[in-house]
Amino acid sequence: MATGIIDLDAEEIHKKLEEAGIPQEYLNMDKLNERSQSHKVPLGYLPFELSTKGKLNVPEVVHIRNFTAWELINLSMLNDDLIPEQLIGALNNMIYEDVNVAEFPERVVLEILVKLKANFYNPIIEDFPFPVTRGDIKALEDADKGDLATQIKEGKYTPKINLNLTWLTIDTLEDETKDKVRIKRGKKGDPNYVDAVFYRYTRYGDSVKLKKFVREVFSQEQKKFDDFKRIIDLYEQYSQEGKDILKLPVLPEEDLEAYQKFQLDKISMLTKGQIALTLVSLNGEDFSKKTLKEKIDSLDNRPLIDDSLVKRLAKEIDNLKFGVNPEITIPKNPIRDEEVCKRTITFRVSDILQALPDERPDGYDISYDD
């Protein structure tokens, strides 16, 4: 694979890529030729042309090296909540250009990781859960395989595939795309008048800011519920394993209600924070320089951004097409006789990271000479 490429001579890389069978859409040799005229990129870096095409605060092309062993080990030991902050630091070090990955859209970070795996590692993700549809279940039942259908529905059996990242397609941003959207409602002077400007994408670093903020806001309450949460987790574990939950401590109803309210308050704060982080201005007031707390306090004091507006914003964000397309053509359905099927698979950053540590490196010759 691409781990055998160590010198960024354009013609040599192009030849090696053809020999290795690496998908050409992941690399842009024209850009490599242009940039190599002005400076020499260090050994071990590959050029990735990104789907945002120079927009949304992302360079058109980045040159990137592979993870070091210690970078990958550090990431593999973290839970999902801690990954973003460490991953931002790692990618900032791995990319040759002077960038801040925290400012990149989250979908671009995912795109970079997919291309890293496809180029520096085996592009296969083994034993990937196959998305089962109602049509699959019906086909099993029609084929007198009702027992298998029941096992799948009850979660006792999950079909798996070896997912090849070369099956994925990358959507590129349209040239005329704007990174902000203005949403207006009513006329100026009306009590419910809204003239709000939002970013049309979420930045990867925003999740770090928001989680830290929520942890700080709810830290004292969280301590009160730590023991309670452990008991709830035990109830779930006992239930899943078929154990007798009557052996566990009884949860007082008032404590359960207080815990549920605490969880709802956290979800509400996360929702407000997500909106606040994308807000640029509201009714002429500049929000771009405000802290997250200042933004949330302002929104609490002026409840103009209601559910209908949030849904409209979500639609605008969803309509911005770039990065890894979730619609995938899979050559063979593992539970039906069809040779080809289409499925929607929404990858997470953690899905790709978890697939990296177990890889066997390609492109190295091992010998035991004296």
N, C-alpha and C positions, 0 to 999 in steps of 0.2 A: 504494500500500500504506500501511501504518501510519506511514510516515515523514512523511506529510502531516498527522499529528495533533500539534499543538504546544501545546494548552491542555487541561488536565484538567478541563474542565467536563463532567459526566457525560452530560447530554443531547446535547451537541454531539459528544462522542466516539462515543456510541452511533450517532448519525446517520451520522458519517463512516465508522464501521466497517461499517455496513450498505451504504453506497455503495461501499466498497472491497472488499466481499465477504470480509472477514477472518473466519475461523472463530470463532464466539462462545465455544466451549468454552475458548479460550485466555485469555479475559478474564472478569472477574466484575464486572459493573456494580453489583450490589447492594453489594459490598464497597467499590467506589469511592464510591458515594453515602454510605455510612456514614462512611468516613474523611474525605471532603471536608467533613463537618460540623465536624470538630474542627481541621483544619489544611489548608493549601494545599500540595499537592505541587508542586515546581518544574516548569516547562515542560519538555516533552520526555520525561517519564517515563510508562510504561504499567504498569497493574496486572496482575500475573500471579497467579492463584490456583494454588497448588501442590498436587500430588496427596497430600501427606502430611497435609493438613488440620490444620495446627498442631502436629503431632507430630514425633518424631524430631529435635528440636532445630532445626526449620525453621518460620519464620512461616507463617501460613495464607495471607497475601498479601504479595508484595513488589512495590514500584514500581521499575522499572528503565529506564534509558536505553539507547541504542544504544552500540556500541563507538565510540570515537573512531578516527580514521585511524591515529594512532600506536600505540594499543593493539592494533589489528588487525595492523599491520605487525610489531610486536614478536612477537606470537604466531605469525605465519606464518613467521617466520625460525627458530623453535625446532624441535628434534627432539622426538619423543614423550616422552622422558624428562624434558625440561625444561618441557613445557607446563603440568603441574598447578600448580606454584608460581607461575608468572606469571599463569595464568588465575585463580587464587584472588585475587591482588591486584587484577586488573582487575575481576572481578565484585564484590568488596567495594566498589570505588569506584563501580561502575555502579548498585548497588542503593541506593535512598534510605534504607531502614531501616538501623539499626546492626546489622549481622550479621557473622558470620565464616563464609564459604563453606567454609572448611577443615573445619568441623564438620558440614556438610551431607552426607547420603548421596550417593554418586557418582551414583546414578540421578537425583537431584534436579538435580544440575549438568547432566546430559545433558538433562533435561526443560527447564530454563531456556534452554539453547542452542537446542533445537528451536523453542521458542516465540519466541525472539529472531529466528531466521531467518525463521520464518513470518510474523512481524509487521513487522519492520523491513526485510526483504529479500523477494525473490521466493521463495515457498515450494518452488520446484522445485529439486531436485538433479539436474543434467544428467549423463548418461552414468554412471549408477549401475550397478554390476555386478548383473545379475539372478541370483538364487540358482537354479541348475539342479538339478533333482531326477532321480532314476533314472527316474521316470515320463516326464520330458521327453526323456531320452535314448532310452527305449524308443519313444516316440511318433515321434521322428525316424527311428529305424531301421525302424519299421513303415511309415513313409511314404516309404521308399526314399531317405532322406537320411542314409545311414550315414556319408558323408564328413564332413558337418557334425557329426554326433554324435562322430566320432573326433577332430575338431579341438577340440571342447569338452572331451572327456575328457583330451586331451593338453595342454590349456592353451594351445593355439594360437589359440583364438577364445573370447572372452567376450561373451555377449549383454549389451546395455546397455539401460537404460530411463531415462526422465526421471521420477524418483521425486518425487511430490508429498507434502509433509509433511502435507497435510490428509487423506491416507489413514490417518495414524497415529491410534491411540486412546490415551488416557491412563487408566491404572488408578488409582483413588483408594484410599487406605488405609481399611480398615474401622475403624469408630468404636472398637471394643473392642480394637484392636491394642495390644500391649505392645511397648516397644522393647528389652526384655531377655528372655532365655530361660534357665531353669534346667535343666540336664541332670544327672541323678543316675544312679549305677551302684553296685549292691551295697549292703551295710549298713555303717553306721558301725562302725569297728573292723576291717573286712576290709582286707587289704593292698592291694586294688585299688579301694577305695572312692573314689568321685568325687562331689563336689557342686560343680559349676561353674556360674557365671553369666556369660553372654556377651551382648554387644550383638548384635542380629539384623540389623545392617547394617554396611557398611564406610563410614567417613567419607572424603570425597575427599582431605582433607589427610593421611590415614594413608599414602597411597602416597608422598607427599613424604618423610615421616619415615622410612619403611622403606627407600626407595631411598638416601637419604643415609646411613643407618646401615650398609647393606650395602656401599656404596662405601667408607666409612671402615674397615670390618672387613677388606675384601679389597684395599685400595689398594696395599699392597706387592706382593702376589701378582699383582695385575692388571698392574703395571708389567713384571713378569718375562714375562708372556704376551702383551704388546702386539704384539711383532714376530711371534710365532707365530700370533696371531689374524689378522694381515694376510695371512700366507701361506695360512691356511685359507680366508679370504675369496677369495683369488685362485684357489684350487682350485675353489671353488663357481662363481666367475665364468667360469673357463675351461670348466668342465663345461657350464654353461648355454649358452655361446656356441659350443660344439663345438670349442674350441681344444685343442691338444695339451698335456695336463697333464704330460707327461714333460719339458717344458721348465722346469718349476718345481722349486725345491729339494725334495729328498726329506725327508719328515718322519720323524724317528726315532720308532720305536714307543713307547719309554719316555717321550718328550716328549708324544706324543699321549695316552698314558694319564694323564700328570700333568695335562694340560690338561682332559681329560674329567672327572677327579676334581675339579679346581678348579670347573668349571661345575656339577657335581652339588652341591658344597658350597654354592655360591651359591644354587642352587634350594632346597636344604634350609633355608638361613637365611631365604630369602624366605617359605617356607611357615610356618616357626616364627613369623616376625614377623607374618604375617597373622593367625595364631591369637592371638598375644600381644596384638595391638592391640585385639582385640574382647573379651579376657578382663577381666571385672570382679572376680570373686573365685573362689578355689579352696579348697575344704574349709575355708571360714570365714575365709581370709586375704584381706584387701582388696588387690586388684591395681590399683585404679583410679588410685592416686597414684604407682605405680612407673614408672620410666623404661622404655623399650623394652628396653634391655640387661638391666635387673634382671628384667623379665618373662621374657625368653628364658633367662637364667641359671637362674631358678627352675624353668622347665619342663624344662631339661636335667637338673637335679638331681633332679627328681621326674617321671619319665616316665609320668604318669598319663593324659595326654591322647593316646591312641593313635589309630590310623587309623580305628577304628570310631566313636570319639567325634567325630572331625573330620568324617566323612561325615554323622553325625547333625546336627552343627551346620550343615554346608553345606545339608542338606535344609531346616532351619529358615529359613536365610537365603533360600533359593530360594522358599520358600512365602510369604514376605512380598511381597505384590503391591502395587506402586505404580510410578508413573512411566510411561515410554513402553512400551507393550505391543509385544513383538517380533513378534506375529502380525499380519500386514498383508494386507488384501485389495487386490490389484492389478487394475485394470480390464481389462488385456489381457496375456496371456502372449505375449512377443515371439517365441517359437520354436514355439508350437503355435496351433491355431485357436481355442482356448478364449477367450472374452471376459473371463472373470473367473477369477482363481486366488488361492489363499492361499499366503503364504510367510512363513518366519521370518527376520527380519533383525535382528541384534543390532548396534545402532549403538554406536560408540565416540565419545567426546568429540572426538577428532581428526577423525572423519568430518565432523562438522558444521563445525568450525573451518575445515577445508580447503575447504569449500563457500562460505565467506563472502567471501574476498578478491576472487573473480572476479565478484561480483555487480554488476549495473548498478543504481544507486540509483533508486528510484521516488519519485514525488511531488514532483519539482522541475521548475519551469519555467525554461528557459534562454533568455536573450535577449541581443542585442548592441546595445542602444540606446546612443545617444550620451549 
